[in-house]
Amino acid sequence: MKIQIIGASGTGKSTLGHYIAEKEKIKWIDTDHYIWKNNTFTDSYPIPERLNMYKKDRERFFDFIVSGSVFAWNPDGFMDRDLLVFLYLEENIRFERLIKREIIRGGESALSLDDQGNQTNEFLEWCKTYHTAENPSDIGTYAEHAYQMEHSKSPILRVNSDQSLASLYQIILDEFQKLKQ
């Protein structure tokens, strides 16, 4: 089983990937761990170090579930996957999730109010560009994800992530089982 989950920040990629890995007893790879040196998400690894971590994981694990993308710095990464899952979510729900996550990570002081009175910070402002960024090499954008889906050698499953983890897991497992028949 080689499954990669992509989608905008806040769609639940990591939560779902971790859930599936536990259920299937396989390795969960969160691509944020290749990029960021710690949970402050401010200091990133240089690309050669990312590639080395990726290579080590690929040598060690045959079956895996991947949350996120490596395309911007490793265009051929995970291309041997069995299934590419694209998670999408209504924007207002996605931003509710993101704001809650930012408060958990940094407290209320991690956010400020924008001109419209909405809670925001640098990360949330970047998240607003998900659908407007046009360059496929812009990491974590719809442009990047659309390019990956367009060029995917594996089947693609598009799923609205506004469902329970158990439901999402079953949808993905059913699709994976169909591919193996």
N, C-alpha and C positions, 0 to 999 in steps of 0.2 A: 504494500500500500504506500503510494507516494502521492500525497495530496498537498496542493498549495492553495492558500486562501489569501485573496487580495481584496482591497476595497478601501474606502476612505477611513481616515482616523475616526474612531468612535462607532464603527459598524459592528465591532465585536470580534474581530479577527483573532486576537490573542486569547480572549476568553473561550471562544469556540475551539481554537486549535488545542489549547490546554485540555479542554473537556474531551475532545476526540482522542487525544493521545492517552489520557487516563483510561478511557473506555477500551481502546484497542491495544493498550500496553505497547505503544510504540514511542519513538523519540518525538518530542515537540521541539521544533526550532522556531524561535521568535527572531525574525531578522533584525529587530531593534538591537539585539545583543551583538550583532556584527557591526552595527553602526556606532552605538553609544557606549562610552566607557563606564557610565554609571546611570543611576535612575534620575539624575538631575537633567539629563538630555542636553547638556551644554558642551561636553567635550567628546568629540568623535574620534574613532580610530582612523588612521590613514588607510587608503584603499588597499595597499599591499597586506596589511594586517587583517583586514576584512576577508580578503581572498584566501589567506592562510587559514583563518578560522573556518571558512566555508569548506575548503578542501579537506580539512581534518574531519569535519562532520560528515562529509560525503564518503570518506574512507571508512568511518566507523559505523554508519547507520544505513542499512539497506531500506528499511521501511521508516517513514516519517510523515509528520504533518507539519507544514510550514505556515506560519502566520506572517504575512507581509511579503515584500518584494525585495529582490536584490538587483533588479534589472538596470537601474541607473548606473551601477558600478560593476555589474557582472551580467551582461546581457544574455549569456548562455546559461546562467544559473537556474537550476531546477527544471531545465527543459525536458528532462526525462520523466517528469511526473506523469502519473496516470490520469489525474484530473485537476483542472484549474477551477477553483470556486471563486466567483466574484460576489461579494456581499454588498448590498446596497440598502439604504435606509432613508426614510423621509428626513429632510434636513433639520426640521425643528426637533425631532426626536434625537437625531445625531448630536446636535448642539447641546441639548439637555444632558446627554450622557457625558459629553466632553467637559462641560462646565462642572458637573459633579466630580469627574475624575480630577480635574485641575484643583478643585477645593480639597479633595482627599490628599493629593500630592503636596500641595503647598499652602493650604489654608485659604481663608477668605482674602488674606492680604496678597495672595498671588494674582488676584484679579483686580481690575479697575473698571470704571464705568466709561463707556464710549459716549459720543455725542447724543446718541439715542437713549442712553440710560441702560444699555445692555452690558452685562459683565463680560470682560474680555481680557486678553493678555496677548503677548507676541505669538504664542503658539495658536491660540484661537483665531487670531487674525490670519495666520498662515492657512489654517483649516478652511477659512472662507474662500480660498483660491482653488479649492479642489476641482470645481467644475469650470473655472475660468482660465486656468493655466493651459497653454496650448502646446508646449514643448514636451514631447514624450520622454525626454531625459530629465524632466523635473520630477524628482522623487516624490512619491506619495500623492500623485495627482491623477485625475481621471484620464488625462492625456497619456500618461504612462500606462495606466491600466488598460485603456482602450487599445493601445499599441500592442501590449502583451497579448490581449485576447485575440486581436486580429492576426497575430503571428504565432499563436499557440499551436504546437503540434499535438497537444492533448485536447480531449473534449473539454468544453467549458460549461459550467453549471452556474447560472445566475440565480441568486436567492435573496429575497427580502429578509433581512436579519431581525425584523421585528417579530420574532417568534421565540419560543422557549429553546434552551440549549438542546433539550431532548428531541424536540421536533426538528431542529436544524441538523443535528447529528443523524437522525433517521433519514432525512431527505438526502443527505450526502452519502450515507451508507447505501441506501437503495440505488442511487445513481452509480456508485462504485461497483456494486454487485452486478448491475446490468452490463457494465463494461467488461466484466470478467466472464460473462456467459458466451 
